[in-house]
Amino acid sequence: MEKIMRDFAKYLGVWIVLVATAVIEVFFVLEGITRNPMVFVVAVALFQSALIALFFQHLREEPIVIKGMTVSGAILIVILIVSAVTSVLTCTPYFPG
Amino acid sequence: MSFRTWVMKWLTTTDHKDIGILYIVTSIGFLLVAGSLALLFRVQLAFPYSNFLVGSEYYQAVTVHGLVMLLWFASPFAIGLANYIVPLQIGAKDLAFPRLNALSYWLYLFSGILLLLSAFTSAGAPDVGWTLYAPLTARIYTPTVGMDLAALSIFMLSLSITIGTINFMVTIAAMRAPGMGWFKLPMFTWSMLFTMLLMLWAFPPLMVGAAVLFIDRNLGTEFFLNPAGGALLWDHLFWFFGHPEVYILLFPALGAMADIITTFSRRPIYAKKYILTAFLIATIISFIVWMHHMFITGTNIYTRLFYSITTILISIPFEMAVMSFIFTLYKGRLIYTVPMLFAVGSLLNFIIGGSTGVYLGSIAIDRGFRGTYWVVAHFHYILVGTVTLGLIAGLYYWWPKITGRMYSERVGKIHFVLAMVGVALTFLPQFVLLDMPRRYFTYDVPEWLTLNQISTVGSFIFGVSMLVGLANFLLSLVKGPPAPSNPWNAWTLEWFIPSPAPKHNFHGVPIVREDNTVVFASEEAIEKYGIESIRKGEVDIPSTPLAGGQHGAHASHSTHHIATLDPLILSTGFFLAFAGLVLSKPVMYLGVIIAMAALARWLWKDVRNLFVEDLPGYVENWPFPKDKIRSAMWVFIASEIATFGSIFSVYFFIRFNPVGKFMSDAWPPGYLVHDVWLGLINTVILFTGTLLFTLVYLGVKNGNEKLSLIGLLGTLYMAILFLVVKYFEWGELLAAGLGLDAGIYMQAYYLTTGAHGLHVFLGVLATTYLLLKLFHGTLKGKQALSEVLAVGIYWGIVEMVWTLVFPLYYLV
């Protein structure tokens, strides 16, 4: 039971960090403390996702191939988003005028 | 076997070999449909001002031809071959999840029927072209129900593909025979692994695109109509799938060609490791070339430049593959059997098709060629000349193994000659027709007449060649001589067993020894001597297999193939639900009830642990975990990342599109629209649910059922509470007039939170399943821990998605 409690304490610690970051995130954005809210919230989400993946999903115990596969998928999606967004930042055919 | 038994066998089978045959036969059926449509529009183009097939009918034929050929013929045909051959090549008894394999097949079949059903609706099949370009697909331009059925059929097919992808990846990664290291895998198996990796990430954007298209058409959203999203948004989602799809089709053909060329050149494939590296590089680069399909859409010039470079770059790995094949042939002792002829013919066509595609990587040249018959000729040289003929080569090659019958070499060679002549006559003239626009059903330029007529004659010759091939196969089934185990003197594992492959594939466990010979050992022998000593050849077990498959000591281990109607019933439910959604609401409800009942029946069997089968301890699984359920969940998560990533790409595209700022419904800061504190409460609820789920993990791991029960009930409570909060939140928004008509920012919100909510609901089902197992006393042991870990991984991704959804919609 003691081992279980010790293990659970670790998960509880991660939960506290997750909740705390969510509250801080709300506070920072609503109070206008962040200079670029979009970048800030994406960075916080990445931090929280890393914690979830490493602890709640036990990714740190998985082989490198599993880690690589999930990260590769995420990278491809970042490429999709960045390409899609940059493709319309200038020269969009719909741009007025 | 009575007729009834025979029918029931095919309806209930989960044997990978049977399902492979079902895939092959079904895909050939779709080929005949799509091929006939091609002949119809080639007749129309044979004469100017012809009235044979005009207007919408012509476009319907072209659209269905393209969709069916790409999605319901070429890929599934390859999956059919892979279903039969890959487990044999790696020394496995079946795929990792046989019932899911059957589900993949039935979903595939019904999705195709759903598409073809559109042809029988009042306004006919979709007539917008296979690329389904927006805004032509919007309800105001295409009000037909056929378009809705097409969107749903693509969605349903994507489900089938995702399930199949997970199955194949886990099988190849973690079920290889002892000694079957990665570099000993045959090229066909390697090519299927790359194909699956591509499918894993390419299909989710298509699935999301199809779902959003359906929502646009039926719920009044305007993602693909709104200037901030519109045609470009569809283009991105579609081509992020569309270009890797080319390699999804190409890799299996190249893999089959590589195995065939190796066998009939009597030489190992030249520079195998370099070719595999090239394939891997091509797999990666294939995801960063899609925008060359959008060069003339007016996108940012620097983005276009980047994609021009990557497009030209991707030709290099394939040039390496071509050189490897040529060097393998060079100095080889070539045997010109029918499969070899088809493989070499495909290689020749690949050189033509590939080299003519490189031009399209140039922004300047693409401007001239875009939308002309040059493009049609280029991709048909790849898809027909290379992919189709390459896969036919594979069918001829493995036919004796699949059916246990030989075919007529003479008729096969006639098939080959007619097919090559047909491809050349059909598509070579189209390169010359580079100033004729595609997708026109008539023309009035006299210079185009002869070339079009040659092309039409060629297409009929190709059609006849397919009939000759079909006749050859049918005759072989009726009166072909029995095939020996290894008619080609090939080296890969599937040829070491009788033809057709016996029910349990291998009598004994195949072990690949260090000297590349294979022995078939019983489990008793493995226990007695150990895998390592057998693999090193320290123990004297006969290494030469005998005809009839009696190799070494007989094994006691065998896989029982489950006969079940569950996959068929579940797919039928999906089919009725999707068809009914468009055509008849009562049918839809019936479909939902059938699907839910089938799912419950399926899961109830698993609750009782009816089909528990651990991986044997001796399989090669490096570097994957020896836990197929957990591995499968990780592969699924990779696909989920792509699914939600596609949904987020919709968000970012619309949010950052400069045109959105000039619209009356410009995207406001989230905190002005949504209740931030309600969002934060739901965030904490979700985090708490996942925390409580760790109690389940700790409970099962340490054999503490009470802890597991607390964890499961707590997780369920939190998940349901999350959905209840979300329900009231949506209600409040709708009451405040912030429905789908409030603007695209609300549409994006409902899309994203709806998709996420659906995943929470699926999490509730998965957690309930574990709870039932706990009540039934089966939530214990290794299998249960695997399942708990898998559900935990699933809850993790649901939570991760919310960490982005909450701030992006509620805060900024």
Contacts between the chains, C-beta under 8 A, distances in Angstrom:
chain1	res1	chain2	res2	distance
A	3	B	702	7.4
A	4	B	698	5.1
A	4	B	702	5.7
A	4	B	704	6.9
A	4	B	707	6.9
A	7	B	694	7.8
A	7	B	698	5.7
A	8	B	694	6.6
A	8	B	695	7.0
A	8	B	698	6.3
A	11	B	691	5.8
A	11	B	694	4.3
A	12	B	691	6.8
A	14	B	691	7.9
A	15	B	687	5.8
A	15	B	688	7.1
A	15	B	690	7.9
A	15	B	691	4.3
A	18	B	687	4.9
A	19	B	683	7.9
A	19	B	684	5.6
A	19	B	687	5.8
A	22	B	680	6.3
A	22	B	683	5.0
A	22	B	684	7.0
A	22	B	687	7.5
A	22	B	803	7.9
A	22	B	806	7.4
A	23	B	680	7.1
A	25	B	807	6.1
A	25	B	811	7.1
A	26	B	676	6.1
A	26	B	680	5.6
A	26	B	811	6.6
A	29	B	671	7.3
A	29	B	807	7.2
A	29	B	811	4.6
A	29	B	812	6.6
A	30	B	671	6.2
A	30	B	676	6.8
A	30	B	811	7.5
A	37	B	811	6.8
A	37	B	812	4.5
A	38	B	812	5.2
A	41	B	807	3.5
A	41	B	808	6.6
A	41	B	811	5.9
A	41	B	812	5.6
A	42	B	804	7.4
A	42	B	807	7.9
A	42	B	808	8.0
A	44	B	803	7.6
A	44	B	807	6.8
A	45	B	800	8.0
A	45	B	803	4.4
A	45	B	804	4.5
A	45	B	807	6.4
A	48	B	800	7.5
A	48	B	803	4.3
A	49	B	800	4.3
A	49	B	803	5.7
A	49	B	804	7.8
A	52	B	690	7.2
A	52	B	796	5.1
A	52	B	799	5.4
A	52	B	800	5.3
A	52	B	803	7.4
A	53	B	796	6.4
A	53	B	800	7.0
A	56	B	690	5.2
A	56	B	691	7.9
A	56	B	693	7.7
A	56	B	694	6.7
A	56	B	792	6.6
A	56	B	795	7.3
A	56	B	796	4.9
A	56	B	799	7.2
A	57	B	792	6.6
A	57	B	793	4.8
A	57	B	796	3.7
A	57	B	797	7.7
A	58	B	789	6.9
A	58	B	792	7.5
A	58	B	793	7.7
A	62	B	625	6.7
A	62	B	634	7.1
A	63	B	623	4.6
A	63	B	624	6.3
A	63	B	625	6.3
A	64	B	623	6.5
A	65	B	173	7.8
A	65	B	623	4.9
A	65	B	624	6.1
A	66	B	624	7.3
A	66	B	625	7.3
A	66	B	631	7.6
A	66	B	634	4.9
A	69	B	634	6.6
A	69	B	635	7.2
A	69	B	638	5.0
A	70	B	634	6.9
A	70	B	637	6.1
A	70	B	638	5.6
A	70	B	641	6.5
A	72	B	638	7.6
A	73	B	200	7.7
A	73	B	201	5.9
A	73	B	638	4.4
A	73	B	639	7.7
A	73	B	641	4.0
A	73	B	642	5.6
A	73	B	645	7.4
A	74	B	641	5.5
A	74	B	645	7.2
A	76	B	201	5.6
A	76	B	287	5.1
A	76	B	642	7.0
A	76	B	645	7.5
A	77	B	641	6.3
A	77	B	642	6.2
A	77	B	645	2.9
A	77	B	646	7.4
A	77	B	648	7.3
A	77	B	649	7.0
A	78	B	645	8.0
A	79	B	287	6.7
A	79	B	288	5.9
A	80	B	205	7.2
A	80	B	236	7.0
A	80	B	240	5.4
A	80	B	645	6.5
A	80	B	646	7.2
A	80	B	649	5.1
A	81	B	645	7.3
A	81	B	648	6.6
A	81	B	649	4.7
A	81	B	652	4.9
A	81	B	653	7.6
A	83	B	236	7.4
A	83	B	288	7.8
A	83	B	291	6.3
A	83	B	303	6.2
A	83	B	307	7.9
A	84	B	232	8.0
A	84	B	233	7.6
A	84	B	236	4.5
A	84	B	649	5.5
A	84	B	652	7.0
A	84	B	653	4.7
A	85	B	652	5.4
A	85	B	653	6.1
A	85	B	656	4.6
A	85	B	657	7.9
A	86	B	300	5.7
A	86	B	302	7.6
A	86	B	303	5.2
A	87	B	232	7.0
A	87	B	236	7.4
A	87	B	291	6.7
A	87	B	294	7.4
A	87	B	299	4.0
A	87	B	300	5.3
A	87	B	303	4.8
A	88	B	232	6.3
A	88	B	299	6.9
A	88	B	300	7.2
A	88	B	653	7.1
A	88	B	656	7.3
A	88	B	657	4.9
A	88	B	658	6.9
A	88	B	659	7.6
A	89	B	300	5.9
A	89	B	656	7.2
A	89	B	658	6.8
A	90	B	300	5.1
A	90	B	301	7.9
A	91	B	298	5.6
A	91	B	299	6.4
A	91	B	300	5.3
A	91	B	301	6.3
A	92	B	232	7.4
A	92	B	298	6.4
A	92	B	299	7.4
A	92	B	657	7.0
A	92	B	658	6.7
A	92	B	659	6.3
A	93	B	232	8.0
A	93	B	297	6.7
A	93	B	298	3.7
A	94	B	227	4.8
A	94	B	230	6.7
A	94	B	232	7.9
A	94	B	657	7.9
A	94	B	659	4.7
A	95	B	658	6.3
A	95	B	659	5.9
A	96	B	659	7.0
A	96	B	662	5.6
